Amino acid sequence: MNRNLTFIGGGNIAQAIIGGLLETGFSRDRITVADPSKAQGTIIEQLGVPWTTDNLKAVGPADLIFLCVKPGLAQPVCEALAGSLNQKCLISVAAGVTTLQLKQWSQSSLVIRCMPNTPALVRSGMLGLFADPSVDPSIREAVVECLTSVGITEWFEREADLDAVTAISGSGPAYFFYLMETMITAAEKMGLSHTTATTLVTQTALGAARMAHQNHHSPGILRQQVTSPGGTTQAACEALSQGGFETLVIEACEAAKVRSETLSGT
Ligand SMILES: NC(=O)c1ccc[n+]([C@@H]2O[C@H](COP(=O)([O-])OP(=O)(O)OC[C@H]3O[C@@H](n4cnc5c(N)ncnc54)[C@H](OP(=O)(O)O)[C@@H]3O)[C@@H](O)[C@H]2O)c1
């Protein structure tokens, strides 16, 4: 890809995307990072990527601008860039910040909203995307090419669907961590050491995720295949079901969606 990329904010998510891009052979010369933090700047420079504290200077050569600041800073940062964006596309990863807000603050309609998740840090992210209709397909393709370096991308036709994305894949890693955390506690109650319990649980989670990800069978079928009548897995699944597991998980996802709608004002 022969586009120039600028990252406004050089923290966790920017470093994850930049790391992924460099791994795929993207040229360091085509990346610029703007961040006021000397600590972040040092990390960026160690990656061989130019760093500046000047956002306006950083967007000068850019074709695609990744807005990677905390949501509360999106407005002042965009307003300071207004009038300098011309035909540059602004891609925001700021949770809850809508494309309408991005357009108003930046005075540009070339905006894309992206909802990543933390596994992007280990190149296994799930990234939901919504583009303003004025963004042409070639820009969409370029953005996907960049973000594919940290995970899988999926476009959504309705911006409101990003609230569901937030509830499922955005917040989802924490649900799995919670389950792992609880299984580790159960294993410790059974007398296993914390280290052994952690190994058993994390390896099991990884294996189960890999099997489900291969898509040969749905998670429901995979569960049935390991659940023998009258066996240990059936005893555990019955206990989960009787305790309201399905209802609870659905309610939890709904609660996250409602919170996302409240935060983004949709
Ligand atoms: N991390 C994730 O997995 C994840 C998942 C979903 C969404 N997001 C979204 O991604 C965005 C960034 O998250 P993050 O975890 O990468 O945050 P982060 O590590 O705190 O990075 C944000 C960076 O922006 C810098 N910054 C502050 N003011 C700035 C300004 N005026 N101009 C340019 N840079 C500025 C910060 O510097 P200082 O440290 O000096 O303030 C910091 O280095 C957030 O909006 C979040 O909602 C992240």
The ligand as an SDF file (V2000), in Angstrom:
LIG
                    3D

 48 52  0  0  0  0  0  0  0  0999 V2000
   -6.7730   -0.5990   24.1100 N   0  0  0  0  0  0  0  0  0  0  0  0
   -7.7660   -1.2560   23.5100 C   0  0  0  0  0  0  0  0  0  0  0  0
   -7.7570   -2.4620   23.3100 O   0  0  0  0  0  0  0  0  0  0  0  0
   -8.9640   -0.5130   23.0070 C   0  0  0  0  0  0  0  0  0  0  0  0
  -10.1290   -1.2300   22.6980 C   0  0  0  0  0  0  0  0  0  0  0  0
  -11.2180   -0.5220   22.1970 C   0  0  0  0  0  0  0  0  0  0  0  0
  -11.1330    0.8440   21.9990 C   0  0  0  0  0  0  0  0  0  0  0  0
   -9.9920    1.4920   22.3390 N   0  0  0  0  0  0  0  0  0  0  0  0
   -9.9460    2.9350   22.1370 C   0  0  0  0  0  0  0  0  0  0  0  0
   -8.6670    3.3070   21.6920 O   0  0  0  0  0  0  0  0  0  0  0  0
   -8.3690    4.6160   22.1590 C   0  0  0  0  0  0  0  0  0  0  0  0
   -6.9620    4.6350   22.6970 C   0  0  0  0  0  0  0  0  0  0  0  0
   -6.8450    3.6540   23.7200 O   0  0  0  0  0  0  0  0  0  0  0  0
   -5.4130    3.2210   24.2360 P   0  0  0  0  0  0  0  0  0  0  0  0
   -5.6280    2.0530   25.1230 O   0  0  0  0  0  0  0  0  0  0  0  0
   -4.4640    3.1120   23.0850 O   0  0  0  0  0  0  0  0  0  0  0  0
   -5.0590    4.5160   25.1160 O   0  0  0  0  0  0  0  0  0  0  0  0
   -3.6150    5.0310   25.5890 P   0  0  0  0  0  0  0  0  0  0  0  0
   -2.6630    3.8960   25.7000 O   0  0  0  0  0  0  0  0  0  0  0  0
   -3.8390    5.8940   26.7860 O   0  0  0  0  0  0  0  0  0  0  0  0
   -3.1320    5.9360   24.3650 O   0  0  0  0  0  0  0  0  0  0  0  0
   -3.6220    7.2090   24.1110 C   0  0  0  0  0  0  0  0  0  0  0  0
   -2.4250    8.1000   23.8460 C   0  0  0  0  0  0  0  0  0  0  0  0
   -2.8900    9.3640   23.4110 O   0  0  0  0  0  0  0  0  0  0  0  0
   -2.0020   10.3350   23.9480 C   0  0  0  0  0  0  0  0  0  0  0  0
   -2.5670   11.6630   23.9150 N   0  0  0  0  0  0  0  0  0  0  0  0
   -3.1370   12.3830   24.9400 C   0  0  0  0  0  0  0  0  0  0  0  0
   -3.4930   13.5960   24.4810 N   0  0  0  0  0  0  0  0  0  0  0  0
   -3.1500   13.6750   23.1760 C   0  0  0  0  0  0  0  0  0  0  0  0
   -3.2550   14.6730   22.1820 C   0  0  0  0  0  0  0  0  0  0  0  0
   -3.8050   15.8590   22.4410 N   0  0  0  0  0  0  0  0  0  0  0  0
   -2.7720   14.4040   20.9620 N   0  0  0  0  0  0  0  0  0  0  0  0
   -2.2150   13.2110   20.6650 C   0  0  0  0  0  0  0  0  0  0  0  0
   -2.0840   12.2220   21.5720 N   0  0  0  0  0  0  0  0  0  0  0  0
   -2.5550   12.4430   22.8100 C   0  0  0  0  0  0  0  0  0  0  0  0
   -1.7850    9.8170   25.3480 C   0  0  0  0  0  0  0  0  0  0  0  0
   -0.6820   10.4670   25.9440 O   0  0  0  0  0  0  0  0  0  0  0  0
   -0.6630   10.5870   27.5550 P   0  0  0  0  0  0  0  0  0  0  0  0
   -0.4420    9.2170   28.0660 O   0  0  0  0  0  0  0  0  0  0  0  0
    0.4570   11.5340   27.8140 O   0  0  0  0  0  0  0  0  0  0  0  0
   -2.0030   11.1610   27.9430 O   0  0  0  0  0  0  0  0  0  0  0  0
   -1.5530    8.3340   25.0760 C   0  0  0  0  0  0  0  0  0  0  0  0
   -0.2060    8.0780   24.7780 O   0  0  0  0  0  0  0  0  0  0  0  0
   -9.4180    4.9510   23.2070 C   0  0  0  0  0  0  0  0  0  0  0  0
  -10.2720    5.9430   22.6900 O   0  0  0  0  0  0  0  0  0  0  0  0
  -10.1720    3.6870   23.4320 C   0  0  0  0  0  0  0  0  0  0  0  0
  -11.5660    3.9380   23.5980 O   0  0  0  0  0  0  0  0  0  0  0  0
   -8.9170    0.8580   22.8380 C   0  0  0  0  0  0  0  0  0  0  0  0
  1  2  1  0
  2  3  2  0
  2  4  1  0
  4  5  1  0
  4 48  2  0
  5  6  2  0
  6  7  1  0
  7  8  2  0
  8  9  1  0
  8 48  1  0
  9 10  1  0
  9 46  1  0
 10 11  1  0
 11 12  1  0
 11 44  1  0
 12 13  1  0
 13 14  1  0
 14 15  2  0
 14 16  1  0
 14 17  1  0
 17 18  1  0
 18 19  2  0
 18 20  1  0
 18 21  1  0
 21 22  1  0
 22 23  1  0
 23 24  1  0
 23 42  1  0
 24 25  1  0
 25 26  1  0
 25 36  1  0
 26 27  1  0
 26 35  1  0
 27 28  2  0
 28 29  1  0
 29 30  1  0
 29 35  2  0
 30 31  1  0
 30 32  2  0
 32 33  1  0
 33 34  2  0
 34 35  1  0
 36 37  1  0
 36 42  1  0
 37 38  1  0
 38 39  2  0
 38 40  1  0
 38 41  1  0
 42 43  1  0
 44 45  1  0
 44 46  1  0
 46 47  1  0
M  CHG  2   8   1  16  -1
M  END
$$$$
